């Protein structure tokens, strides 16, 4: 078990550290606070402990930890995942023949958005004759 220790010395120096031993060396100390210590993690994955080049880390997150840390010294919580309901958007596609009879243009209606593939759509800034026809019949 890990403990958080805070010692105040006679010269005013305060020392904070994590230890496995809750006993305090009384030399030159005028006050101490000791309480159990736990690391806290929050992720979808369960925590693990890795030792790399002599240093210990809590994963995921690569949190440096005390050399004697065990899994029981970690409080893990999973984040709350909110479910999002996506509304079904109505999609329609209409086909028009060009006035010369050689080309086909398509008007796509997705929700409130109306787009046409004819050149007049861009020239008229989105208000070509095909879009006007769809709007007049739709609304």
Backbone as a printed PyTorch tensor [residue, N CA C, xyz], in Angstrom:
tensor([[[  0.8470,  -1.1760,   0.0000],
         [  0.0000,   0.0000,   0.0000],
         [  0.8910,   1.2380,   0.0000]],

        [[  0.4540,   2.2720,  -0.7430],
         [  1.2160,   3.5150,  -0.8180],
         [  0.6260,   4.5650,   0.1100]],

        [[  1.4940,   5.4330,   0.5950],
         [  1.0800,   6.5190,   1.4820],
         [  1.6380,   7.8350,   0.9560]],

        [[  0.8550,   8.8900,   1.1010],
         [  1.3230,  10.2380,   0.8090],
         [  1.8010,  10.8200,   2.1300]],

        [[  3.0470,  11.2870,   2.1440],
         [  3.6530,  11.7960,   3.3720],
         [  4.0610,  13.2490,   3.1500]],

        [[  3.7170,  14.0970,   4.1110],
         [  4.1370,  15.4990,   4.0820],
         [  4.7850,  15.8200,   5.4260]],

        [[  6.0680,  16.1000,   5.4010],
         [  6.8220,  16.4040,   6.6190],
         [  7.1980,  17.8770,   6.6530]],

        [[  7.0750,  18.4880,   7.8280],
         [  7.5550,  19.8580,   8.0300],
         [  8.6940,  19.7930,   9.0400]],

        [[  9.8450,  20.3530,   8.6300],
         [ 11.0390,  20.3050,   9.4640],
         [ 11.1940,  21.5910,  10.2710]],

        [[ 12.0810,  21.5530,  11.2680],
         [ 12.3010,  22.6940,  12.1680],
         [ 12.7700,  23.9410,  11.4160]],

        [[ 13.5000,  23.7490,  10.3200],
         [ 14.0000,  24.8980,   9.5570],
         [ 12.9490,  25.4730,   8.5930]],

        [[ 11.7120,  24.9270,   8.6220],
         [ 10.6230,  25.4190,   7.7700],
         [ 10.4740,  24.6790,   6.4590]],

        [[ 11.4060,  23.8100,   6.1430],
         [ 11.3550,  23.0500,   4.9020],
         [ 10.2080,  22.0320,   4.9630]],

        [[  9.4360,  21.9470,   3.8660],
         [  8.3390,  20.9760,   3.7770],
         [  8.6900,  19.9740,   2.6810]],

        [[  8.5560,  18.7070,   3.0090],
         [  8.8840,  17.6410,   2.0650],
         [  7.6380,  16.7900,   1.8270]],

        [[  7.2460,  16.6460,   0.5540],
         [  6.1020,  15.8020,   0.1720],
         [  6.6320,  14.6420,  -0.6680]],

        [[  6.1890,  13.4270,  -0.3320],
         [  6.6260,  12.2700,  -1.1040],
         [  5.6400,  11.1220,  -0.9140]],

        [[  5.8010,  10.1010,  -1.7720],
         [  4.9860,   8.8920,  -1.6890],
         [  5.8860,   7.7820,  -1.1660]],

        [[  5.3620,   7.0000,  -0.2230],
         [  6.1680,   5.9620,   0.4150],
         [  5.3190,   4.7220,   0.6730]],

        [[  5.9940,   3.5930,   0.8470],
         [  5.3000,   2.3630,   1.2430],
         [  5.3040,   2.1960,   2.7540]],

        [[  6.0360,   3.0580,   3.4520],
         [  6.1630,   2.9690,   4.9020],
         [  5.5010,   4.1870,   5.5500]],

        [[  4.4250,   3.9880,   6.3350],
         [  3.7640,   5.1250,   6.9570],
         [  4.4830,   5.6480,   8.2020]],

        [[  5.5160,   4.9510,   8.6550],
         [  6.2480,   5.3940,   9.8490],
         [  7.1240,   6.5940,   9.5080]],

        [[  7.1390,   7.5550,  10.3990],
         [  7.8610,   8.7960,  10.1850],
         [  9.1320,   8.7940,  11.0350]],

        [[ 10.2440,   9.1720,  10.4160],
         [ 11.4850,   9.3670,  11.1700],
         [ 11.3600,  10.7100,  11.8800]],

        [[ 11.4200,  10.7100,  13.1960],
         [ 11.1140,  11.8900,  13.9990],
         [ 12.2540,  12.9020,  14.1050]],

        [[ 13.4300,  12.6220,  13.5460],
         [ 14.5490,  13.5630,  13.6490],
         [ 14.2360,  14.8600,  12.9210]],

        [[ 14.2780,  15.9720,  13.6510],
         [ 14.1710,  17.3040,  13.0700],
         [ 12.7910,  17.6080,  12.4560]],

        [[ 11.7780,  16.7790,  12.7160],
         [ 10.4460,  16.9930,  12.1520],
         [  9.5400,  17.5900,  13.2170]],

        [[  8.8280,  18.6740,  12.8650],
         [  7.8980,  19.2700,  13.8260],
         [  6.4470,  18.8930,  13.5110]],

        [[  6.1950,  18.3560,  12.3470],
         [  4.8390,  17.9320,  12.0080],
         [  4.8190,  17.0550,  10.7720]],

        [[  3.8600,  16.1250,  10.7280],
         [  3.7160,  15.2230,   9.5900],
         [  2.2560,  14.9420,   9.3170]],

        [[  1.9640,  14.7550,   8.0430],
         [  0.6330,  14.3070,   7.6350],
         [  0.8440,  13.0720,   6.7760]],

        [[  0.1550,  11.9960,   7.1140],
         [  0.2630,  10.7450,   6.3650],
         [ -1.1390,  10.2420,   6.0690]],

        [[ -1.3910,   9.9110,   4.7980],
         [ -2.6760,   9.2960,   4.4520],
         [ -2.4780,   8.3510,   3.2790]],

        [[ -3.3860,   7.3570,   3.1400],
         [ -3.2580,   6.4080,   2.0310],
         [ -3.3040,   7.1280,   0.6880]],

        [[ -2.5350,   6.6300,  -0.2630],
         [ -2.4380,   7.2610,  -1.5730],
         [ -2.8550,   6.2840,  -2.6590]],

        [[ -3.6390,   6.7760,  -3.6210],
         [ -4.0220,   5.9930,  -4.7970],
         [ -3.8390,   6.8520,  -6.0390]],

        [[ -3.3160,   6.2580,  -7.0940],
         [ -3.2720,   6.9230,  -8.3920],
         [ -4.6710,   6.8250,  -8.9950]],

        [[ -5.0630,   7.8270,  -9.7480],
         [ -6.3810,   7.8290, -10.4000],
         [ -6.1820,   7.8960, -11.9030]],

        [[ -6.8640,   6.9930, -12.6140],
         [ -6.8090,   6.9970, -14.0710],
         [ -8.2300,   6.9920, -14.6220]],

        [[ -8.3570,   7.5200, -15.8260],
         [ -9.6550,   7.5390, -16.4990],
         [ -9.4070,   7.2520, -17.9750]],

        [[ -9.8280,   6.0760, -18.4210],
         [ -9.6880,   5.7060, -19.8310],
         [-10.6050,   4.5200, -20.1210]],

        [[-10.7910,   4.2480, -21.4030],
         [-11.6070,   3.0980, -21.7910],
         [-10.8820,   1.7800, -21.5020]],

        [[ -9.5580,   1.8110, -21.5160],
         [ -8.7630,   0.6090, -21.2700],
         [ -8.4240,   0.4720, -19.7860]],

        [[ -8.3410,  -0.7730, -19.3240],
         [ -7.9240,  -1.0140, -17.9350],
         [ -6.4620,  -0.6270, -17.7590]],

        [[ -6.0830,  -0.1630, -16.5570],
         [ -4.6920,   0.2360, -16.3620],
         [ -3.7570,  -0.9600, -16.2650]],

        [[ -2.5160,  -0.7000, -16.6050],
         [ -1.4500,  -1.6830, -16.4700],
         [ -0.2180,  -0.9680, -15.9330]],

        [[  0.7710,  -1.7350, -15.5170],
         [  2.0150,  -1.1540, -15.0070],
         [  3.1660,  -1.7170, -15.8200]],

        [[  4.0140,  -0.8210, -16.3070],
         [  5.1790,  -1.2130, -17.0980],
         [  6.4450,  -0.6480, -16.4660]],

        [[  7.5080,  -1.4260, -16.5160],
         [  8.8050,  -0.9380, -16.0780],
         [  9.6980,  -0.8550, -17.3050]],

        [[ 10.1900,   0.3630, -17.5820],
         [ 11.0660,   0.5710, -18.7310],
         [ 12.2940,   1.3360, -18.2500]],

        [[ 13.4600,   0.7670, -18.5150],
         [ 14.7430,   1.3550, -18.1210],
         [ 14.7490,   1.7390, -16.6360]],

        [[ 14.2060,   0.8670, -15.7990],
         [ 14.2280,   1.0640, -14.3590],
         [ 13.1570,   1.9910, -13.8070]],

        [[ 12.3100,   2.5600, -14.6650],
         [ 11.2440,   3.4500, -14.2030],
         [  9.8980,   2.7850, -14.4440]],

        [[  8.9650,   3.0060, -13.5000],
         [  7.6370,   2.4040, -13.5960],
         [  6.6300,   3.4170, -14.1150]],

        [[  5.6970,   2.9280, -14.9570],
         [  4.6660,   3.7830, -15.5470],
         [  3.3190,   3.0770, -15.4870]],

        [[  2.2550,   3.8850, -15.3270],
         [  0.8900,   3.3730, -15.4150],
         [  0.4220,   3.6520, -16.8360]],

        [[ -0.0690,   2.5960, -17.4940],
         [ -0.5780,   2.7670, -18.8550],
         [ -2.0780,   2.5040, -18.8620]],

        [[ -2.8480,   3.0090, -19.8200],
         [ -2.4230,   3.9660, -20.8310],
         [ -2.2390,   5.3390, -20.1950]],

        [[ -1.4810,   6.1650, -20.8300],
         [ -1.2450,   7.5030, -20.3270],
         [  0.1950,   7.7230, -19.9300]],

        [[  0.9440,   6.6510, -19.7240],
         [  2.3580,   6.7260, -19.3570],
         [  2.5770,   7.6610, -18.1730]],

        [[  1.8620,   7.3760, -17.0810],
         [  1.9610,   8.1680, -15.8590],
         [  3.1060,   7.6160, -15.0190]],

        [[  4.1510,   8.4170, -14.7680],
         [  5.2380,   7.9380, -13.9020],
         [  4.6960,   7.6430, -12.5070]],

        [[  5.1590,   6.5510, -11.9060],
         [  4.6420,   6.1790, -10.5810],
         [  5.7690,   5.6690,  -9.6860]],

        [[  5.4160,   5.4620,  -8.4220],
         [  6.3580,   4.9750,  -7.4110],
         [  6.8600,   3.5850,  -7.8240]],

        [[  8.1300,   3.2600,  -7.5470],
         [  8.6800,   1.9580,  -7.9410],
         [  7.9420,   0.7560,  -7.3590]],

        [[  7.2490,   0.9180,  -6.2120],
         [  6.5420,  -0.2030,  -5.5890],
         [  5.0430,  -0.2080,  -5.9070]],

        [[  4.6080,   0.5670,  -6.8910],
         [  3.1830,   0.6420,  -7.2390],
         [  2.6880,  -0.7050,  -7.7450]],

        [[  1.4880,  -1.0750,  -7.2640],
         [  0.8130,  -2.2840,  -7.7330],
         [ -0.5490,  -1.8780,  -8.2830]],

        [[ -1.2110,  -2.7930,  -8.9820],
         [ -2.5260,  -2.4860,  -9.5520],
         [ -3.5380,  -2.0990,  -8.4800]],

        [[ -3.3710,  -2.6000,  -7.2610],
         [ -4.3020,  -2.2520,  -6.1770],
         [ -4.1300,  -0.8030,  -5.7200]],

        [[ -3.0490,  -0.1460,  -6.1550],
         [ -2.8060,   1.2550,  -5.8100],
         [ -3.4090,   2.2140,  -6.8440]],

        [[ -4.1990,   1.6760,  -7.7690],
         [ -4.7640,   2.4910,  -8.8450],
         [ -6.2880,   2.4390,  -8.7730]],

        [[ -6.9210,   3.6050,  -8.7860],
         [ -8.3810,   3.6910,  -8.8930],
         [ -8.6770,   4.0550, -10.3410]],

        [[ -9.3480,   3.1550, -11.0250],
         [ -9.6290,   3.3470, -12.4540],
         [-11.1160,   3.5890, -12.6650]],

        [[-11.4370,   4.6120, -13.4450],
         [-12.8280,   4.8510, -13.8460],
         [-12.8870,   4.9450, -15.3560]],

        [[-13.9560,   4.4080, -15.9120],
         [-14.1830,   4.5240, -17.3500],
         [-14.9410,   5.8090, -17.6200]],

        [[-14.5850,   6.5250, -18.6960],
         [-15.3350,   7.7410, -19.0170],
         [-16.7510,   7.3860, -19.4490]],

        [[-17.6600,   8.2980, -19.2060],
         [-19.0470,   8.0930, -19.6090],
         [-19.1670,   8.3880, -21.0990]],

        [[-19.7020,   7.4460, -21.8290],
         [-19.8660,   7.6190, -23.2700],
         [-21.3250,   7.9620, -23.5270]],

        [[-21.5300,   9.1060, -24.1400],
         [-22.8950,   9.5330, -24.4480],
         [-23.2960,   8.9720, -25.7980]],

        [[-24.4760,   8.4070, -25.8460],
         [-24.9990,   7.9150, -27.1090],
         [-25.6860,   9.0620, -27.8230]],

        [[-25.3390,   9.2480, -29.0770],
         [-25.9070,  10.3210, -29.8710],
         [-26.8990,   9.7140, -30.8530]],

        [[-28.0970,  10.2590, -30.8590],
         [-29.1150,   9.7910, -31.7890],
         [-29.0630,  10.6950, -33.0110]],

        [[-28.8210,  10.1090, -34.1490],
         [-28.7570,  10.8670, -35.3890],
         [-30.0970,  10.7140, -36.0990]],

        [[-30.6880,  11.8650, -36.3930],
         [-31.9700,  11.8200, -37.0820],
         [-31.7670,  11.3610, -38.5210]],

        [[-32.7330,  10.6210, -39.0040],
         [-32.6780,  10.1820, -40.3810],
         [-33.0310,  11.3790, -41.2720]],

        [[-32.1560,  11.6760, -42.2060],
         [-32.3690,  12.8030, -43.1090],
         [-32.9410,  12.2670, -44.4110]],

        [[-34.0100,  12.8940, -44.8340],
         [-34.6510,  12.4900, -46.0870],
         [-33.7850,  12.8830, -47.2600]],

        [[-33.5990,  11.9490, -48.1860],
         [-32.8220,  12.2170, -49.3910],
         [-33.6790,  11.8870, -50.6040]],

        [[-33.6460,  12.7910, -51.5680],
         [-34.3810,  12.5680, -52.8220],
         [-33.4980,  13.0010, -53.9760]],

        [[-33.6740,  12.3270, -55.1080],
         [-32.9460,  12.7190, -56.3080],
         [-33.9300,  12.7610, -57.4710]],

        [[-33.8440,  13.8410, -58.2290],
         [-34.7300,  14.0410, -59.3760],
         [-33.8710,  14.1840, -60.6300]],

        [[-34.4040,  13.6740, -61.7390],
         [-33.6730,  13.7040, -63.0100],
         [-34.3940,  14.6270, -63.9810]],

        [[-33.6200,  15.4860, -64.6630],
         [-34.1620,  16.3990, -65.6750],
         [-33.3450,  16.2580, -66.9460]],

        [[-34.0180,  16.3270, -68.0860],
         [-33.3240,  16.3640, -69.3790],
         [-33.0190,  17.8200, -69.6950]],

        [[-31.8790,  18.0490, -70.3240],
         [-31.5240,  19.4130, -70.7040],
         [-32.4520,  19.8740, -71.8250]],

        [[-32.5030,  21.1910, -72.0560],
         [-33.4020,  21.7240, -73.0840],
         [-32.9850,  21.2790, -74.4780]],

        [[-31.6930,  20.9200, -74.6840],
         [-31.2800,  20.4120, -75.9940],
         [-31.5330,  18.9080, -76.1300]],

        [[-31.9240,  18.2590, -75.0370],
         [-32.2710,  16.8380, -75.0620],
         [-31.0770,  15.9020, -75.0540]],

        [[-29.8660,  16.4100, -74.9120],
         [-28.6660,  15.5650, -74.9610],
         [-28.1150,  15.2270, -73.5720]],

        [[-28.3280,  16.1100, -72.6220],
         [-27.7310,  15.9260, -71.2920],
         [-28.8040,  15.6580, -70.2400]],

        [[-28.3540,  15.0190, -69.1490],
         [-29.2340,  14.8030, -68.0000],
         [-28.6490,  15.5720, -66.8230]],

        [[-29.5370,  16.2020, -66.0500],
         [-29.1330,  16.8990, -64.8300],
         [-29.8700,  16.2790, -63.6600]],

        [[-29.2130,  16.2920, -62.5240],
         [-29.8100,  15.6970, -61.3400],
         [-29.9350,  16.7520, -60.2450]],

        [[-31.0930,  16.7660, -59.6110],
         [-31.3170,  17.6230, -58.4530],
         [-31.3680,  16.7020, -57.2490]],

        [[-30.4910,  16.9870, -56.2730],
         [-30.4530,  16.1940, -55.0390],
         [-30.9750,  17.0440, -53.8930]],

        [[-31.9370,  16.4810, -53.1850],
         [-32.5020,  17.1540, -52.0230],
         [-32.1280,  16.3210, -50.8060]],

        [[-31.3130,  16.9130, -49.9220],
         [-30.8950,  16.2360, -48.6920],
         [-31.2860,  17.1520, -47.5440]],

        [[-32.3210,  16.7630, -46.8330],
         [-32.8430,  17.6130, -45.7660],
         [-33.3710,  18.9050, -46.3590]],

        [[-32.7940,  20.0270, -45.9620],
         [-33.1940,  21.3350, -46.4800],
         [-32.2920,  21.7900, -47.6290]],

        [[-31.2410,  21.0380, -47.9190],
         [-30.2760,  21.4110, -48.9560],
         [-30.7270,  20.8990, -50.3190]],

        [[-30.6950,  21.7880, -51.3330],
         [-31.0560,  21.4110, -52.7020],
         [-29.8950,  21.7970, -53.6070]],

        [[-29.3930,  20.8250, -54.3670],
         [-28.2870,  21.0780, -55.2930],
         [-28.6110,  20.4560, -56.6460]],

        [[-28.1600,  21.1400, -57.7080],
         [-28.3830,  20.6670, -59.0690],
         [-27.0490,  20.5530, -59.7800]],

        [[-26.9640,  19.6130, -60.7240],
         [-25.7140,  19.4090, -61.4570],
         [-25.6300,  20.2340, -62.7310]],

        [[-26.6510,  21.0300, -63.0490],
         [-26.6290,  21.8250, -64.2820],
         [-25.7310,  23.0520, -64.1200]],

        [[-25.1960,  23.5950, -65.2480],
         [-24.3500,  24.7840, -65.1620],
         [-25.1050,  26.0130, -64.6520]],

        [[-26.3980,  26.0710, -64.8970],
         [-27.2070,  27.2060, -64.4640],
         [-27.3050,  27.3140, -62.9430]],

        [[-27.1080,  26.2040, -62.2390],
         [-27.1740,  26.2180, -60.7770],
         [-26.1130,  27.1550, -60.2070]],

        [[-24.8990,  27.0760, -60.7580],
         [-23.8020,  27.9140, -60.2550],
         [-23.9430,  29.3520, -60.7370]],

        [[-24.3900,  29.5070, -61.9880],
         [-24.5670,  30.8590, -62.5300],
         [-25.6490,  31.6140, -61.7640]],

        [[-26.7360,  30.9150, -61.4190],
         [-27.8630,  31.5560, -60.7190],
         [-27.7020,  31.5200, -59.1970]],

        [[-26.5200,  31.1070, -58.7280],
         [-26.2330,  31.0180, -57.2950],
         [-27.2350,  30.1300, -56.5550]],

        [[-27.4860,  28.9630, -57.1330],
         [-28.3350,  27.9730, -56.4880],
         [-29.8210,  28.1080, -56.7620]],

        [[-30.1840,  28.8640, -57.7900],
         [-31.6090,  29.0770, -58.0570],
         [-31.9320,  28.8200, -59.5270]],

        [[-31.4500,  27.6970, -60.0710],
         [-31.7260,  27.3540, -61.4670],
         [-33.1850,  26.9180, -61.6360]],

        [[-33.6060,  26.7460, -62.8830],
         [-35.0150,  26.3960, -63.1560],
         [-35.3840,  25.0280, -62.5720]],

        [[-34.4150,  24.1190, -62.4740],
         [-34.7000,  22.7910, -61.9210],
         [-34.9790,  22.8790, -60.4200]],

        [[-34.1690,  23.6710, -59.7260],
         [-34.3530,  23.8660, -58.2820],
         [-35.6780,  24.5820, -58.0230]],

        [[-35.9730,  25.5870, -58.8460],
         [-37.2450,  26.3010, -58.6980],
         [-38.4320,  25.3530, -58.8520]],

        [[-38.3350,  24.4420, -59.7810],
         [-39.4240,  23.4810, -60.0150],
         [-39.6030,  22.5500, -58.8040]],

        [[-38.5030,  22.0790, -58.2830],
         [-38.5670,  21.1990, -57.1130],
         [-39.1630,  21.9510, -55.9210]],

        [[-38.7080,  23.1830, -55.6970],
         [-39.2340,  23.9780, -54.5790],
         [-40.7250,  24.2520, -54.7380]],

        [[-41.1660,  24.5080, -55.9710],
         [-42.5760,  24.8110, -56.1720],
         [-43.4670,  23.5900, -55.9390]],

        [[-42.9520,  22.3880, -56.2330],
         [-43.7560,  21.1920, -56.0110],
         [-43.6140,  20.6540, -54.5870]],

        [[-42.4650,  20.9260, -53.9630],
         [-42.2050,  20.3880, -52.6340],
         [-42.8960,  21.1850, -51.5360]],

        [[-42.9750,  22.4870, -51.6790],
         [-43.4860,  23.3160, -50.5960],
         [-44.8420,  23.8710, -50.9210]]])
